[in-house]
Amino acid sequence: MLKNLYLFGLALSLSACVSPSSGFVSPHRLAAFNQNSVSVTIALEQDASRTIFLVATFTPLSGDHLYSKDIPRDGVYGEGRPTLLELTPQSSMRAIGTLTASVADEVSSMGVDALLVYPSGPVTLRLPVSLPAGMGWYNDQVSVTYMACNQTACKPPVIGKVVRVNIPRMGQLHP
């Protein structure tokens, strides 16, 4: 009995370790970096209905907040920058829906009225995408924008940072 449990656990562990040559496990981490007091992780996820999402989780490292994806690119009266996950013009992926956030934004208690921020803590953005047809993996690029601030100061914004990722083609996914 104990041996069977061990073998079952080993099989589960091995099934989660899928290499680019055989497909991907959801979520599949594509890239990660830290810049301007924010840790960013980019991944692909597939939901139960088989929709593929490009996902970025932005985690401020010092209790800062991030700005809403819905504020203007230049901020509100120059204050803040939106938190964005975007496909570059050269990307082989295509957006098939709208960008959503894991937390609701709220009006900032400081600075300009109508400046929308996320509460302090991580924010995950999800963009439904289609992958190109065929088999194998290919190199692609995505873009991220964000700015972290606290009650007294802001870090320099990261604007349109291009991140290289290795993406599976549709035929590479498990049925």
N, C-alpha and C positions, 0 to 999 in steps of 0.2 A: 504494500500500500504506500509506504513512504517512498519507495523507489518510483512508483507510478506518479506520485505528486512531484517528485524531483524532475522526472522526464517531461511532465506536462509544463512545469515552470521553465525548463530549459527550452522547450519548443516555443513557448510564448516569447521568451527573450530573443531567440534567434529570429523569429518572425518579425520582430520590430527592428532588426538590423538589416535593412534592405539597402543594397548598393545601387548606384546610378545605373548599373548594367541590367538590373532586374526590376526597376520601378521605384516607387517611393511610398513611404509610410506617412500618413497624415497625422500630425503636421510634419513637414519636411523643412528643416532649417536651411536657408539659402545664404544668409550673411548675418554678421553681427559686428557692431563697432560702438565705441564710446566717443562722443565729441561734445564739447561745451556742456559738461555735467549732465548728459543724457546718454543712457544706454539704449541702443536701438537693435532690435532683432527682426529680421525679415524672413518670412517662411511662406510655404504653400500649404493650404489646408483643403480638404475635400469633405463636404458634409454628407449626410445620409442620402440626400437627393442627387449626389454626384456632382454638385456645383463646386468648381474650383475657386478658391479665394487666394489672392495675394494678400498677405497679412504683415503688418508692421506693429510691433509693440515698442512704445516709447516710454522709458522709465527714468524720470528725473532722479539723479543720484543724491541730491541734497535737500529733498523735501520741497523742491520748486514746483510750480504749476506750469502747464503748457497752455497754449491758446487754441481755441476752437478751430476745427477744419473749415468753419463757415465764415471766418472773418476775411476781409480783403487781403490779397497778397502783400500789400504794403502796410497792413495793419489798419487800425482806426486812428485817423489823424496822425499816422506815423508810429503809433504804439502797437507793439506785438507783431507777430507773424503767425500765419496759420500753421497748424500741424497737418502735413499732407503726405500721402503716399501716391505716387503717380507713375504711369508708364511713360518712358521717353518716346519721342517720335520714331526712333529706330526700333522700338520693341516689337518682337514677333507676337507677343501676347496682345490680346484685345480686351478692353473693358466691356463687360456685358451687363453692367448695372452701376449703381451709385456707391460711392465711398460711405461707409458707416463707421461710427465710433462706438466703443464698448461702454462709454460713460456719457451721461448728458452734460452738455455745457451749461454754464450759468453766467450771469452778468457779474463782471469783476467788481469787487468792493473798493477798488482803488483806481485812480486814474480816470480815464475817459468813460463816460456813460456808454452803454451798448457795446463795450468791449467784452466779448465772450471768452471765457476761460474754462478749462477742465479743472476739477478739484485736484489738489495735490495727489500725486501717485501715478501709477502706470495708466497709459491710454493705448488701446489696441484699435487700429484702423483696419478695416477689411474691404477689399475691392474684388467683386466677382469678375473673373477673367476667363477667356477661352485660350487654350494653348494651341500652337500650330499642330497640324496633322503630321503623322509619320511616327517613326520609332527613333529612339536614342535621345540624347540630351544635347542642348545647345547653350551657348553663351548669350546672355541678354543683359539688359540694364533696366533699373528702376530709379526713381528719383524721390528723395525725401526732403521735406522742409519742416523746421520747427524752431521754437525759441522758448527757453526756460527762464522763468523769473520767480522772484520771491517778493516779499513786501517792500524791500528796499533797493533791489538791484536786479538787472537782467544780464544773462550771459549773451555773448554775440549770437545773432541768429545763424542757423545753418539753412541756406537757401538753395534749393535745387541740387543738393548733393547727389551725384550719380554714383550708384552702387552696382557693381558687377555681380551677376547671379548666374548660376547654372540651372537651367529649367528643363524638365522633361517634356517631350512631345506627347500628344494625346495617346498615341499607340503604346507609349511606355507605361501608362497607368494600369494598375490591376483592374480586371473586370469586376 
